[in-house]
């Protein structure tokens, strides 16, 4: 296990795609002093410098205010990244972080219960429930569009051939055949259904409802790591807050792919690592007039439903993420 901090000369450059500044500063304020002081002082100094300016109202004061605010925002962004390095190094220095990657997972997994913080390195799988729900809503329309675009020339040739047959048809049967063939070519939904790009709309509507109920608009990253012998796989999952992403979701996926080629690090706190979720100690009620019992039974029912969505799968470790980044 790597539990010693990297020296300043050995510090790797981090390219962040996610950083929860609030959580970082909240924890850092408790582990060592002074990390957040610069942010507060910087904000105060910027305001004092602006208020000390002289001159008539409107003579560049608004522009100075904009420049000061924008500069302050950018400097705070850089400060967040630098503060994170100090934050992570301090936790490693205090030996509070379990670091797991492919090369040591077989050995280090047994130490999960001894740590609260974890750093996992591996290829990321980006799971975006919001995008999946949107795709489900437009699935059939998208399927028809793909069929039309990818088969445009062939479809037009077929239509032309059957139209020629129709124009030269001499008997009723030939005309009926040609008309039916043209209708089949125009029926994009039927063509899409044959190749799996069209599904029952009722099924799609209910699937979207289930996803919306169970996962809302969750954006999650996952890392799959296998043991040395490759027999067992472990899943590390971290739900992200969209407002702490450094870029829009579609840009991140466009740059790194839905399943990244490059390795990333997820740093955060271990929230669930046991084999299965513990059951609530609620017994079946016997008195139908007991309101507390009835509410307890309802809570238990909701818990059982939620297990279908937020319950752990086998060999899954859930992480409350603070940062996700590439090391360069």
C-alpha positions as CSV (number, residue, x, y, z in Angstrom):
1,X,0.0,0.0,0.0
2,X,1.3,3.5,-0.9
3,X,0.8,5.5,2.3
4,X,3.7,8.0,2.1
5,X,3.2,11.4,0.5
6,X,5.0,12.2,-2.7
7,X,7.7,14.9,-2.4
8,X,7.3,18.2,-4.1
9,X,9.8,17.2,-6.8
10,X,7.8,14.0,-7.4
11,X,4.3,15.5,-7.3
12,X,2.4,14.5,-10.3
13,X,0.3,17.0,-12.3
14,X,-3.4,16.5,-11.8
15,X,-5.9,17.2,-14.5
16,X,-9.2,17.5,-12.7
17,X,-12.6,16.6,-14.2
18,X,-14.3,16.8,-10.8
19,X,-13.6,18.6,-7.5
20,X,-16.0,19.0,-4.6
21,X,-14.4,22.2,-3.1
22,X,-16.9,22.4,-0.3
23,X,-16.3,18.9,1.0
24,X,-12.5,19.4,0.6
25,X,-12.4,22.6,2.6
26,X,-14.9,21.3,5.2
27,X,-12.6,18.3,5.9
28,X,-9.3,20.3,5.6
29,X,-10.4,22.9,8.1
30,X,-10.6,20.0,10.6
31,X,-7.2,18.4,9.8
32,X,-5.0,21.4,9.7
33,X,-5.2,25.2,10.0
34,X,-4.6,27.9,7.5
35,X,-5.6,26.2,4.3
36,X,-8.8,28.3,3.8
37,X,-7.4,31.6,5.2
38,X,-6.0,32.7,1.9
39,X,-9.3,32.4,0.1
40,X,-11.0,34.6,2.8
41,X,-8.1,37.2,2.8
42,X,-8.0,37.3,-1.0
43,X,-11.7,38.1,-1.2
44,X,-11.4,40.8,1.5
45,X,-8.4,42.4,-0.2
46,X,-10.1,42.5,-3.6
47,X,-13.1,44.2,-2.1
48,X,-11.0,46.7,-0.1
49,X,-8.9,47.6,-3.2
50,X,-12.0,48.2,-5.2
51,X,-13.7,50.4,-2.6
52,X,-10.5,52.5,-2.1
53,X,-10.6,53.7,-5.7
54,X,-11.4,57.3,-6.3
55,X,-13.3,59.0,-9.2
56,X,-16.7,59.9,-10.3
57,X,-19.4,57.3,-10.4
58,X,-19.3,55.2,-13.6
59,X,-15.7,56.3,-14.6
60,X,-14.4,52.7,-15.1
61,X,-15.8,51.6,-11.7
62,X,-18.1,49.0,-13.2
63,X,-15.4,47.6,-15.5
64,X,-12.9,47.5,-12.5
65,X,-15.5,45.6,-10.5
66,X,-16.0,43.1,-13.4
67,X,-12.2,42.6,-13.8
68,X,-11.7,42.2,-10.1
69,X,-14.5,39.7,-9.7
70,X,-13.4,37.7,-12.8
71,X,-9.8,37.7,-11.7
72,X,-10.9,36.6,-8.2
73,X,-13.0,33.7,-9.6
74,X,-10.1,32.4,-11.7
75,X,-7.6,32.7,-8.9
76,X,-9.9,30.8,-6.6
77,X,-10.2,28.0,-9.2
78,X,-6.4,27.7,-9.3
79,X,-6.3,27.9,-5.5
80,X,-8.8,25.0,-5.3
81,X,-6.5,22.8,-7.3
82,X,-3.5,23.7,-5.3
83,X,-5.3,23.4,-2.1
84,X,-6.4,19.9,-3.1
85,X,-2.7,18.8,-3.5
86,X,-2.1,20.0,0.1
87,X,-5.2,18.3,1.3
88,X,-4.4,14.9,-0.3
89,X,-0.8,15.0,0.7
90,X,-1.7,15.7,4.3
91,X,-4.1,12.7,4.5
92,X,-1.4,10.5,2.9
93,X,1.1,11.9,5.4
94,X,-1.2,10.9,8.3
95,X,-1.6,7.5,6.7
96,X,-5.4,7.9,6.4
97,X,-5.8,6.8,2.8
98,X,-6.0,3.4,1.3
99,X,-4.7,3.4,-2.3
100,X,-5.9,0.7,-4.6
101,X,-5.1,-0.2,-8.2
102,X,-4.8,-3.3,-10.3
103,X,-1.3,-4.2,-9.0
104,X,-2.3,-4.3,-5.3
105,X,-6.0,-4.9,-5.1
106,X,-5.7,-8.6,-4.0
107,X,-3.6,-7.5,-1.1
108,X,-5.2,-4.2,0.0
109,X,-8.9,-5.1,-0.1
110,X,-8.6,-6.8,3.3
111,X,-7.7,-3.3,4.7
112,X,-11.0,-1.6,3.6
113,X,-12.4,-1.6,7.1
114,X,-9.3,0.2,8.5
115,X,-9.7,3.3,6.4
116,X,-12.2,6.1,5.8
117,X,-10.5,7.6,2.8
118,X,-9.7,5.8,-0.4
119,X,-7.9,6.5,-3.7
120,X,-8.8,4.1,-6.6
121,X,-7.0,4.2,-9.9
122,X,-8.3,2.6,-13.1
123,X,-10.3,3.2,-16.3
124,X,-13.5,5.1,-15.8
125,X,-17.0,4.1,-16.9
126,X,-19.2,7.1,-17.1
127,X,-22.9,6.4,-16.3
128,X,-25.3,9.2,-17.0
129,X,-28.9,8.4,-16.1
130,X,-30.2,11.8,-17.5
131,X,-28.8,11.0,-20.9
132,X,-30.1,7.4,-20.8
133,X,-33.6,8.7,-19.9
134,X,-33.5,11.2,-22.8
135,X,-32.4,8.5,-25.2
136,X,-35.2,6.2,-24.0
137,X,-37.7,9.1,-24.7
138,X,-36.5,9.5,-28.3
139,X,-35.4,5.9,-28.9
140,X,-37.9,5.0,-31.6
141,X,-37.6,8.3,-33.4
142,X,-33.8,8.0,-33.2
143,X,-34.0,4.4,-34.5
144,X,-36.1,5.5,-37.5
145,X,-33.7,8.4,-38.2
146,X,-30.7,6.1,-38.2
147,X,-32.4,3.6,-40.5
148,X,-33.2,6.4,-42.9
149,X,-29.8,8.0,-42.9
150,X,-27.7,4.8,-43.1
151,X,-29.9,3.2,-45.8
152,X,-31.0,6.3,-47.7
153,X,-29.7,5.3,-51.1
154,X,-30.9,1.8,-50.9
155,X,-34.4,2.9,-49.8
156,X,-34.6,5.4,-52.6
157,X,-33.5,2.8,-55.2
158,X,-36.1,0.4,-53.9
159,X,-38.9,3.0,-54.0
160,X,-37.9,3.9,-57.5
161,X,-37.9,0.3,-58.6
162,X,-41.3,-0.4,-57.1
163,X,-42.7,2.8,-58.6
164,X,-41.5,1.8,-62.0
165,X,-43.2,-1.6,-61.5
166,X,-46.4,0.2,-60.5
167,X,-46.4,2.5,-63.5
168,X,-46.0,-0.5,-65.9
169,X,-48.3,-2.9,-64.1
170,X,-51.0,-4.3,-66.4
171,X,-53.1,-6.2,-63.9
172,X,-54.6,-5.6,-60.5
173,X,-52.4,-8.1,-58.7
174,X,-49.1,-6.5,-59.9
175,X,-50.4,-3.1,-58.9
176,X,-51.4,-4.3,-55.5
177,X,-48.0,-5.9,-55.0
178,X,-46.1,-2.8,-56.0
179,X,-48.2,-0.5,-53.8
180,X,-47.6,-2.8,-50.8
181,X,-43.9,-2.9,-51.5
182,X,-43.7,0.9,-51.6
183,X,-45.5,1.1,-48.3
184,X,-43.1,-1.4,-46.7
185,X,-40.1,0.7,-47.8
186,X,-41.8,3.8,-46.3
187,X,-42.5,2.1,-43.1
188,X,-39.3,3.0,-41.2
189,X,-40.6,1.8,-37.9
190,X,-41.1,-1.7,-39.1
191,X,-37.6,-1.8,-40.6
192,X,-36.1,-0.4,-37.4
193,X,-38.0,-3.0,-35.3
194,X,-36.4,-5.8,-37.3
195,X,-32.9,-4.6,-36.4
196,X,-33.7,-3.8,-32.8
197,X,-34.0,0.0,-33.2
198,X,-37.7,0.2,-32.4
199,X,-39.4,-1.0,-29.2
200,X,-42.9,-1.0,-27.7
201,X,-43.6,2.6,-26.6
202,X,-45.4,1.5,-23.5
203,X,-42.3,-0.5,-22.4
204,X,-40.1,2.5,-23.0
205,X,-42.4,4.9,-21.1
206,X,-42.4,2.6,-18.1
207,X,-38.6,2.0,-18.2
208,X,-38.1,5.8,-18.2
209,X,-40.4,6.1,-15.2
210,X,-38.5,3.5,-13.3
211,X,-35.2,5.1,-14.0
212,X,-36.4,8.5,-13.1
213,X,-37.9,7.2,-9.8
214,X,-34.9,5.2,-8.8
215,X,-31.9,7.2,-10.1
216,X,-33.3,10.7,-10.7
217,X,-30.6,12.3,-13.0
218,X,-27.6,10.6,-11.4
219,X,-24.2,11.0,-13.0
220,X,-21.8,8.3,-11.8
221,X,-18.3,7.0,-12.5
222,X,-17.3,3.4,-12.0
223,X,-14.0,1.6,-11.9
224,X,-13.7,-2.2,-12.4
225,X,-10.6,-3.9,-11.1
226,X,-9.8,-7.6,-11.1
227,X,-7.7,-9.6,-8.7
228,X,-4.3,-10.9,-9.8
229,X,-5.7,-14.2,-11.1
230,X,-8.5,-12.4,-12.9
231,X,-11.2,-14.6,-11.2
232,X,-12.9,-11.9,-9.2
233,X,-13.9,-8.4,-10.3
234,X,-14.5,-5.5,-7.9
235,X,-16.6,-2.4,-8.7
236,X,-15.9,1.0,-7.2
237,X,-18.8,3.4,-7.7
238,X,-18.9,7.2,-7.1
239,X,-22.0,9.3,-7.8
240,X,-21.0,12.9,-8.8
241,X,-22.6,16.2,-8.3
242,X,-22.9,17.8,-11.8
243,X,-22.2,21.3,-10.5
244,X,-18.7,20.3,-9.4
245,X,-17.7,18.9,-12.8
246,X,-15.0,20.9,-14.5
247,X,-16.7,20.5,-17.9
248,X,-20.1,19.5,-19.3
249,X,-20.8,15.8,-19.2
250,X,-20.9,15.4,-23.0
251,X,-17.5,17.0,-23.4
252,X,-15.9,14.7,-20.8
253,X,-17.4,11.7,-22.5
254,X,-16.4,13.0,-26.0
255,X,-12.8,13.5,-24.8
256,X,-12.3,10.3,-22.9
257,X,-15.0,7.9,-24.3
258,X,-17.8,6.3,-22.3
259,X,-15.2,3.8,-21.0
260,X,-12.0,5.7,-20.8
261,X,-8.7,4.4,-22.4
262,X,-6.7,6.4,-19.8
263,X,-6.6,5.7,-16.1
264,X,-8.2,8.1,-13.6
265,X,-8.0,8.4,-9.8
266,X,-11.2,8.6,-7.7
267,X,-10.4,10.1,-4.2
268,X,-13.1,10.1,-1.6
269,X,-14.6,8.5,1.5
270,X,-15.7,4.8,1.7
271,X,-19.4,4.7,2.4
272,X,-20.4,1.1,1.8
273,X,-18.1,-1.9,1.5
274,X,-19.8,-4.8,3.2
275,X,-21.0,-7.9,1.4
276,X,-24.7,-6.8,1.5
277,X,-26.9,-4.1,3.0
278,X,-28.1,-4.6,6.5
279,X,-31.8,-5.1,7.0
280,X,-33.8,-2.9,9.3
281,X,-34.8,-4.5,12.6
282,X,-38.5,-4.2,11.9
283,X,-40.9,-7.0,12.7
284,X,-44.2,-7.7,11.0
285,X,-46.9,-5.7,12.7
286,X,-49.9,-7.4,14.3
287,X,-52.0,-4.5,15.3
288,X,-53.6,-2.7,12.3
289,X,-54.5,0.3,14.4
290,X,-50.9,0.9,15.6
291,X,-49.9,4.0,13.5
292,X,-46.2,3.6,14.4
293,X,-46.2,0.0,13.3
294,X,-47.9,0.9,10.0
295,X,-45.3,3.6,9.3
296,X,-42.5,1.2,10.1
297,X,-43.9,-1.3,7.7
298,X,-44.2,1.4,5.0
299,X,-40.6,2.4,5.6
300,X,-39.6,-1.3,5.2
301,X,-41.5,-1.5,2.0
302,X,-39.8,1.6,0.6
303,X,-36.4,0.2,1.6
304,X,-37.1,-3.0,-0.3
305,X,-38.0,-1.1,-3.4
306,X,-35.0,1.2,-3.1
307,X,-32.7,-1.8,-2.9
308,X,-33.5,-2.5,-6.5
309,X,-32.0,0.8,-7.4
310,X,-29.4,2.0,-4.8
311,X,-28.6,-1.4,-3.3
312,X,-25.0,-2.7,-3.7
313,X,-24.2,-5.4,-6.1
314,X,-21.8,-8.2,-5.2
315,X,-18.2,-7.0,-4.7
316,X,-19.2,-3.3,-5.0
317,X,-17.6,-0.5,-2.9
318,X,-19.4,2.8,-2.8
319,X,-17.4,6.0,-2.5
320,X,-18.4,9.6,-1.6
321,X,-16.2,11.4,-4.1
322,X,-14.1,14.5,-3.4
323,X,-12.0,14.5,-6.6
324,X,-11.7,12.7,-9.9
325,X,-8.6,13.4,-11.9
326,X,-5.9,12.1,-14.3
327,X,-2.3,12.0,-13.1
328,X,0.1,13.3,-15.7
